[in-house]
Amino acid sequence: MSDKKKKKDEEREAKKGFSIGALFYNNKFVAVFSVLTALVLWFSMAFTNTEEFPVAIRDVPVTIKIPEAAQTDGLKVFSPTEQSVTVYIKGNSLSVHNVTADDIYVETRITETVSGAKTYLATLSATKRGYVTDYEIDRIEPSIIQLSLDYSEEKTFQIDTSGLTASAAEGYFISSPAVVPESVTISGPKTEVDSISKVSVGERDLGELSETTRLSADLILYDANNNTISKDKYSQLSLSAETVDITIPVLVRRTLPFTANFTNQPSGLKLDSQLVTLSPSTIELAGTAEDFEAYKSIQLEPIDFSQISPDTCEFDIPVTLPSSFRNLRMIDTVTVKLNLAGYSTKTITATNFKVNNLGREYEADVTTSSLDVVVVGPEEELSNLTESNLVVQVDMAQQSNLTGHTEMPATISISGGSSCWAYGSYKVNLSVNER
């Protein structure tokens, strides 16, 4: 055959087109076609023949139950709290294809004796609870699950901030961090709660600070060996807070002087550093800039001159600070000492009495005829004092409705000795009557 004729025959065959029938004369095609046809038939039968081929009902919820004795003992299931399974059913095709996950009730059943907190194996059983019942339950997958049982526990932990570090800039003081909330309550399985040793904000270096700093931090749980407890391990725990707000107060640091105060001070007595000394004389404090603007010194509680004499001239006065200040040196008392060299005492019998602030509708009669008064002062002033220089005074301002015989405290006024004062406390008897 010539090449031209052969080429024409090939072109003629190509023009005849693709023939499906010709494929069935191909052994490979026939084999593949047979397998695919068998699979289609199998799947068709499996879907329609629900008497022999079970149908899967997926995501059927499981009711987790434990024996009543375990519940009475205080045990409860902490894991899993939710569970779903696949239930395979078979039977009448119309019935089977109308069954949903809500039509099947699955519950756990622990067959072994429950004795304390641990993990138990529980089998699953399924029952019908819908209106469709013309089917049977073939199997459950999975058919066995693990239940973690434990006792409930709740503990409250103070938030530990010891891992926060910072340095104070020159002239400043870092106060203790304030945490909100200050504590966290953790509840959950007793085994896990009891394994917690502390709750902390972790470790963080804030560097050098010259102003109050605020930040937030996640809470971290630690065991007795100071190892962090992973979140996977405490997934069953419930925390009242998982983050906290932290304020680190940065205060100004300064030194302020103490100031001594006195009551009933003689008008002619000059209380300068020659007469009064304080030990210590200053105190180092931390506070806000506004605090130091408001307070230029720390005032001590007053000393009454009636308690001062050449033999009693040293006093320990407690230090009371405004609540906003921090006492950096922990100074609790200041010793106030008066230099009374050249002072002495003289006992003078007072016979002059005066009642003040008595209502006009009343009259008073002092029944005390005389009073021995110890007077303290410079010796040159004391030598000139007599009973005529002393007046014993009774103030009735707080006893306006008092009548009858009574004893009242008295104060002593001294003339002719501007640097002198009466030492001790005095009382007089008097009678008060309506006019």
BATI-240773 format. One line per field, with one value per residue (C-alpha): y, x, z; residue in three letters. Coordinates in nm, 2 decimals. Each point is the difference from the previous one (the first is absolute). Layout:
! residues N
py [Y/...];
px [X/...];
pz [Z/...];
selum [ALA/...];
END
This chain:
! residues 435
py [0.00/0.33/0.27/0.22/-0.27/-0.08/0.36/0.03/-0.31/0.14/0.33/-0.19/-0.20/0.32/0.16/-0.29/0.16/-0.15/-0.33/-0.09/-0.35/-0.05/0.06/-0.33/-0.18/0.15/-0.24/0.27/0.22/-0.29/-0.08/0.36/0.03/-0.32/0.12/0.34/-0.15/-0.24/0.28/0.21/-0.30/-0.06/0.35/0.01/-0.32/0.12/0.32/-0.16/-0.34/0.13/-0.34/-0.13/0.31/0.23/0.37/0.24/0.26/0.24/0.25/-0.18/0.17/-0.22/0.04/-0.05/-0.19/-0.15/-0.23/0.16/-0.12/0.20/0.31/-0.05/-0.02/0.34/-0.11/0.16/-0.03/0.26/-0.15/-0.02/0.25/-0.05/-0.30/-0.10/-0.33/-0.17/-0.25/-0.25/-0.12/-0.23/-0.10/0.12/0.25/0.26/-0.02/0.01/0.31/0.19/-0.06/0.30/0.04/0.13/-0.33/-0.20/0.01/-0.10/-0.02/-0.12/-0.29/-0.07/-0.38/-0.01/0.11/0.37/0.07/0.35/0.25/-0.16/-0.08/-0.27/-0.18/0.04/-0.19/0.17/-0.12/0.14/-0.01/0.14/0.30/0.14/-0.08/-0.22/-0.34/-0.23/-0.05/-0.16/0.14/-0.18/0.15/0.32/0.15/0.04/-0.25/0.07/0.34/0.11/0.20/0.20/0.02/0.22/0.20/0.37/0.24/0.38/0.20/0.37/0.11/0.34/0.13/-0.02/0.29/-0.08/-0.07/0.36/0.20/0.36/0.26/0.35/0.30/0.25/0.17/-0.24/-0.30/-0.30/-0.11/-0.35/-0.10/0.03/-0.28/0.00/-0.25/-0.08/-0.37/-0.27/-0.28/-0.32/-0.29/-0.34/-0.35/-0.03/-0.18/0.29/0.28/-0.16/-0.01/0.38/0.16/0.36/0.24/0.26/0.26/-0.15/0.16/0.34/0.27/0.34/0.18/0.35/0.18/0.37/-0.01/-0.22/-0.30/-0.20/-0.33/-0.31/-0.36/-0.35/-0.22/-0.29/-0.31/-0.17/-0.34/-0.08/-0.02/0.35/-0.14/0.16/-0.20/-0.02/0.13/-0.35/-0.14/0.25/0.01/-0.14/0.27/0.31/0.33/0.30/0.22/-0.09/0.34/0.28/0.37/0.10/0.35/0.07/0.33/0.20/0.27/0.30/-0.05/0.29/0.08/0.22/0.15/-0.07/0.28/-0.01/0.14/0.12/0.11/0.24/0.15/0.31/0.31/0.11/-0.33/-0.03/-0.35/0.00/-0.26/0.10/-0.10/-0.29/-0.28/-0.29/-0.34/-0.09/0.35/-0.12/-0.29/-0.14/-0.04/-0.11/0.17/0.18/0.34/0.14/-0.15/0.18/0.33/-0.04/-0.10/0.19/-0.18/-0.28/0.14/-0.19/-0.04/0.29/-0.02/0.18/0.23/-0.13/-0.32/0.17/0.06/0.00/-0.37/-0.09/0.16/-0.28/-0.15/-0.28/0.11/-0.25/0.09/0.04/0.04/0.09/-0.32/0.08/0.01/-0.30/-0.01/-0.12/-0.01/-0.15/0.28/-0.05/0.24/0.33/0.10/0.36/0.14/0.34/0.16/0.14/0.08/0.31/-0.10/-0.12/-0.05/0.19/-0.10/0.29/-0.02/0.15/0.16/0.19/-0.20/0.10/-0.18/0.08/-0.06/-0.05/0.08/0.31/-0.21/-0.18/0.09/-0.19/-0.01/-0.16/-0.21/-0.06/0.26/-0.04/-0.20/-0.08/0.06/-0.10/0.27/-0.05/0.28/0.18/0.05/0.38/0.00/-0.25/0.20/0.28/-0.20/-0.01/-0.13/0.33/-0.09/-0.32/-0.04/-0.34/0.00/-0.24/-0.01/-0.09/0.02/-0.37/-0.02/0.26/-0.19/-0.13/0.07/-0.13/-0.08/-0.13/-0.02/0.18/0.01/0.33/0.19/0.24/0.34/0.18/0.37/0.16/-0.30/-0.02/-0.31/-0.19/-0.27/-0.23/-0.36/-0.28/-0.02/0.16/-0.02/0.20/-0.05/0.23/0.03/0.12/0.13/0.17/0.36];
px [0.00/0.13/0.07/-0.27/-0.27/0.10/-0.02/-0.35/-0.12/0.12/-0.17/-0.32/0.01/0.06/-0.31/-0.22/0.03/0.01/-0.20/-0.12/-0.07/0.35/0.11/-0.16/0.24/0.28/0.07/0.14/-0.30/-0.24/0.19/-0.02/-0.36/-0.09/0.16/-0.17/-0.34/0.04/0.08/-0.30/-0.22/0.15/-0.05/-0.35/-0.09/0.17/-0.21/-0.32/0.04/0.00/-0.10/0.35/0.22/-0.01/-0.05/0.22/-0.17/0.27/0.05/-0.23/0.04/0.11/-0.16/0.28/-0.11/0.18/-0.13/-0.21/0.24/0.28/-0.22/-0.09/0.37/0.04/0.17/-0.08/0.11/0.26/0.09/-0.15/-0.27/-0.15/0.02/-0.17/0.02/-0.11/-0.29/-0.05/-0.36/-0.17/-0.36/-0.28/0.14/-0.28/0.05/0.37/0.03/-0.24/0.21/0.21/0.25/-0.28/-0.18/0.27/0.09/0.36/0.13/0.31/0.02/0.30/0.01/0.29/-0.03/0.06/0.25/0.13/0.14/0.15/-0.08/-0.26/-0.10/-0.37/-0.20/-0.26/-0.35/-0.26/-0.38/-0.28/-0.19/-0.16/-0.34/0.18/0.08/0.00/0.37/0.28/0.32/0.29/0.30/0.15/0.33/0.19/-0.17/0.23/0.13/0.20/-0.16/0.22/-0.16/0.11/-0.13/-0.08/0.24/0.03/0.29/0.09/0.35/0.16/0.16/0.38/0.19/0.35/0.11/-0.04/0.32/0.09/0.24/-0.08/0.15/0.20/-0.23/-0.29/-0.13/-0.19/-0.29/-0.14/-0.21/-0.38/-0.18/-0.37/-0.14/0.23/-0.09/-0.14/-0.24/0.07/-0.25/0.00/0.13/0.15/0.30/0.08/-0.09/0.22/0.29/0.01/0.25/-0.03/-0.14/0.23/0.03/0.33/0.34/0.06/0.26/-0.15/0.34/0.05/-0.32/-0.06/-0.38/-0.29/-0.03/-0.31/-0.02/-0.21/0.13/-0.13/-0.01/0.23/-0.05/0.30/0.03/0.18/0.33/-0.04/-0.07/-0.26/-0.32/-0.08/-0.34/-0.07/0.03/-0.23/-0.26/-0.25/0.06/-0.21/0.17/-0.19/0.25/0.26/0.16/0.07/0.07/0.32/0.09/0.36/0.00/0.31/0.03/0.22/0.26/0.08/0.11/-0.22/0.07/-0.20/-0.17/-0.06/-0.33/-0.11/-0.31/-0.04/0.34/0.10/-0.02/0.35/0.17/0.18/0.01/0.31/0.26/0.19/-0.30/-0.15/0.19/-0.15/0.15/-0.02/-0.07/-0.10/-0.17/0.04/-0.34/-0.14/-0.31/-0.15/0.12/-0.33/0.06/0.33/-0.15/-0.26/0.24/0.32/0.06/-0.15/-0.18/0.03/-0.28/0.01/0.15/-0.19/0.23/-0.18/0.20/0.34/0.24/0.37/-0.03/-0.24/0.13/0.04/-0.29/-0.04/-0.26/-0.15/0.03/-0.33/0.02/-0.26/-0.13/0.15/0.36/0.23/0.24/0.32/0.21/-0.27/0.03/-0.28/0.09/0.19/0.16/-0.07/0.23/-0.02/0.32/-0.12/0.34/-0.05/-0.37/-0.13/-0.33/-0.18/-0.31/-0.24/-0.33/-0.27/-0.31/-0.15/-0.27/-0.21/-0.29/-0.04/-0.29/-0.27/-0.35/-0.17/-0.27/0.26/0.24/0.31/0.19/0.35/0.02/0.38/0.16/0.36/0.20/0.38/0.13/0.34/0.13/0.29/0.21/0.33/0.14/0.00/-0.37/-0.10/0.16/-0.24/-0.32/-0.25/-0.36/-0.13/0.15/-0.21/-0.36/-0.18/-0.26/-0.29/-0.17/-0.37/-0.06/-0.06/-0.20/-0.27/-0.29/0.20/-0.13/0.10/0.34/0.27/0.37/0.13/0.34/0.18/0.27/0.25/0.08/0.32/0.07/0.34/0.19/-0.04/0.23/-0.16/-0.27/-0.19/0.12/-0.26/-0.38/-0.23/-0.37/-0.22/-0.33/-0.29/-0.37/-0.23/-0.35/-0.28/-0.04];
pz [0.00/-0.09/0.26/-0.15/0.02/0.37/0.10/-0.15/0.19/0.33/-0.07/-0.08/0.33/0.20/-0.16/0.13/0.36/0.35/0.05/0.36/-0.11/-0.10/0.37/0.11/-0.22/0.22/0.29/0.23/-0.04/0.06/0.33/0.13/-0.10/0.18/0.33/-0.01/-0.08/0.30/0.24/-0.12/0.05/0.35/0.11/-0.14/0.19/0.32/0.00/-0.09/0.17/0.36/0.13/-0.06/-0.03/0.32/-0.04/0.21/0.22/0.09/0.29/0.24/0.34/0.30/0.34/0.25/0.31/0.29/0.28/0.27/0.27/-0.17/-0.01/0.37/0.07/-0.16/-0.32/-0.34/-0.35/-0.11/-0.33/-0.25/0.07/-0.34/-0.24/-0.32/-0.19/-0.32/0.02/-0.28/-0.05/-0.25/-0.08/-0.22/-0.25/0.05/0.38/0.00/-0.22/0.23/0.31/0.13/0.28/0.22/-0.03/0.17/0.37/0.09/0.36/0.18/0.23/0.23/0.06/0.25/0.37/0.04/0.27/0.02/-0.25/-0.31/-0.36/-0.07/-0.32/-0.09/-0.25/-0.22/-0.04/-0.24/0.01/-0.23/0.12/-0.32/-0.15/-0.27/0.15/-0.30/0.00/0.21/0.14/-0.15/0.18/0.16/-0.09/0.22/0.23/0.30/0.14/0.30/0.28/0.23/0.35/0.28/0.30/-0.04/0.17/0.02/0.14/0.00/-0.08/0.06/-0.32/0.03/-0.16/0.12/-0.35/-0.10/0.03/-0.05/0.11/0.13/-0.18/0.21/0.26/-0.04/0.19/-0.14/0.22/0.01/-0.31/0.04/-0.18/-0.10/0.08/0.30/0.00/-0.23/0.09/-0.18/-0.01/-0.17/0.06/0.35/-0.13/-0.24/0.25/0.27/-0.23/-0.03/0.23/-0.10/-0.27/-0.14/-0.27/-0.11/-0.02/-0.17/0.03/-0.04/0.00/0.16/0.10/0.08/-0.03/0.10/-0.24/-0.09/-0.19/-0.04/0.04/-0.05/0.31/0.02/0.22/0.17/0.17/0.32/-0.19/-0.14/-0.35/-0.21/-0.05/-0.37/-0.12/-0.14/0.34/0.17/-0.28/0.25/0.25/0.03/0.10/0.13/-0.20/-0.26/-0.03/0.25/-0.01/0.17/0.13/0.11/0.19/-0.04/0.27/0.06/0.27/0.23/0.36/0.22/0.34/0.31/0.18/0.38/0.13/0.35/0.18/0.29/-0.09/0.21/-0.21/0.08/-0.08/-0.33/-0.13/-0.22/-0.08/0.32/0.21/-0.20/-0.18/-0.20/-0.06/-0.28/-0.14/-0.35/-0.18/-0.35/-0.17/-0.33/-0.14/-0.29/-0.11/0.12/0.34/0.04/-0.12/0.28/0.28/0.06/0.34/0.21/0.30/0.33/0.25/0.24/0.35/0.28/0.21/0.31/-0.06/-0.02/0.29/0.05/0.10/-0.28/-0.32/-0.24/-0.20/-0.26/-0.24/-0.25/-0.36/-0.19/-0.37/-0.26/-0.15/-0.35/0.13/0.03/0.30/-0.17/0.31/0.22/0.26/0.25/0.28/0.04/0.33/0.09/0.27/0.16/0.14/0.34/0.14/0.22/0.07/0.33/0.19/0.28/0.18/0.05/0.19/-0.22/0.17/-0.30/-0.18/-0.31/-0.17/-0.37/-0.25/0.26/-0.11/0.14/0.16/0.22/0.27/0.11/0.33/0.00/0.32/-0.04/0.21/-0.13/-0.24/0.00/-0.35/-0.13/-0.23/-0.24/-0.14/-0.01/0.35/-0.02/-0.09/0.26/0.28/-0.06/-0.02/0.29/0.04/-0.13/-0.34/-0.03/-0.10/0.00/-0.27/-0.06/-0.34/0.01/-0.38/-0.03/0.32/-0.06/0.17/0.29/0.35/0.34/0.15/-0.25/-0.06/-0.31/-0.17/0.03/-0.19/0.15/-0.14/0.10/-0.01/0.05/-0.14/-0.38/-0.02/0.28/0.00/0.24/0.01/0.06/-0.01/0.25/0.11/0.23/0.17/-0.06/0.05/-0.28/0.07/-0.19/0.09];
selum [MET/SER/ASP/LYS/LYS/LYS/LYS/LYS/ASP/GLU/GLU/ARG/GLU/ALA/LYS/LYS/GLY/PHE/SER/ILE/GLY/ALA/LEU/PHE/TYR/ASN/ASN/LYS/PHE/VAL/ALA/VAL/PHE/SER/VAL/LEU/THR/ALA/LEU/VAL/LEU/TRP/PHE/SER/MET/ALA/PHE/THR/ASN/THR/GLU/GLU/PHE/PRO/VAL/ALA/ILE/ARG/ASP/VAL/PRO/VAL/THR/ILE/LYS/ILE/PRO/GLU/ALA/ALA/GLN/THR/ASP/GLY/LEU/LYS/VAL/PHE/SER/PRO/THR/GLU/GLN/SER/VAL/THR/VAL/TYR/ILE/LYS/GLY/ASN/SER/LEU/SER/VAL/HIS/ASN/VAL/THR/ALA/ASP/ASP/ILE/TYR/VAL/GLU/THR/ARG/ILE/THR/GLU/THR/VAL/SER/GLY/ALA/LYS/THR/TYR/LEU/ALA/THR/LEU/SER/ALA/THR/LYS/ARG/GLY/TYR/VAL/THR/ASP/TYR/GLU/ILE/ASP/ARG/ILE/GLU/PRO/SER/ILE/ILE/GLN/LEU/SER/LEU/ASP/TYR/SER/GLU/GLU/LYS/THR/PHE/GLN/ILE/ASP/THR/SER/GLY/LEU/THR/ALA/SER/ALA/ALA/GLU/GLY/TYR/PHE/ILE/SER/SER/PRO/ALA/VAL/VAL/PRO/GLU/SER/VAL/THR/ILE/SER/GLY/PRO/LYS/THR/GLU/VAL/ASP/SER/ILE/SER/LYS/VAL/SER/VAL/GLY/GLU/ARG/ASP/LEU/GLY/GLU/LEU/SER/GLU/THR/THR/ARG/LEU/SER/ALA/ASP/LEU/ILE/LEU/TYR/ASP/ALA/ASN/ASN/ASN/THR/ILE/SER/LYS/ASP/LYS/TYR/SER/GLN/LEU/SER/LEU/SER/ALA/GLU/THR/VAL/ASP/ILE/THR/ILE/PRO/VAL/LEU/VAL/ARG/ARG/THR/LEU/PRO/PHE/THR/ALA/ASN/PHE/THR/ASN/GLN/PRO/SER/GLY/LEU/LYS/LEU/ASP/SER/GLN/LEU/VAL/THR/LEU/SER/PRO/SER/THR/ILE/GLU/LEU/ALA/GLY/THR/ALA/GLU/ASP/PHE/GLU/ALA/TYR/LYS/SER/ILE/GLN/LEU/GLU/PRO/ILE/ASP/PHE/SER/GLN/ILE/SER/PRO/ASP/THR/CYS/GLU/PHE/ASP/ILE/PRO/VAL/THR/LEU/PRO/SER/SER/PHE/ARG/ASN/LEU/ARG/MET/ILE/ASP/THR/VAL/THR/VAL/LYS/LEU/ASN/LEU/ALA/GLY/TYR/SER/THR/LYS/THR/ILE/THR/ALA/THR/ASN/PHE/LYS/VAL/ASN/ASN/LEU/GLY/ARG/GLU/TYR/GLU/ALA/ASP/VAL/THR/THR/SER/SER/LEU/ASP/VAL/VAL/VAL/VAL/GLY/PRO/GLU/GLU/GLU/LEU/SER/ASN/LEU/THR/GLU/SER/ASN/LEU/VAL/VAL/GLN/VAL/ASP/MET/ALA/GLN/GLN/SER/ASN/LEU/THR/GLY/HIS/THR/GLU/MET/PRO/ALA/THR/ILE/SER/ILE/SER/GLY/GLY/SER/SER/CYS/TRP/ALA/TYR/GLY/SER/TYR/LYS/VAL/ASN/LEU/SER/VAL/ASN/GLU/ARG];
END
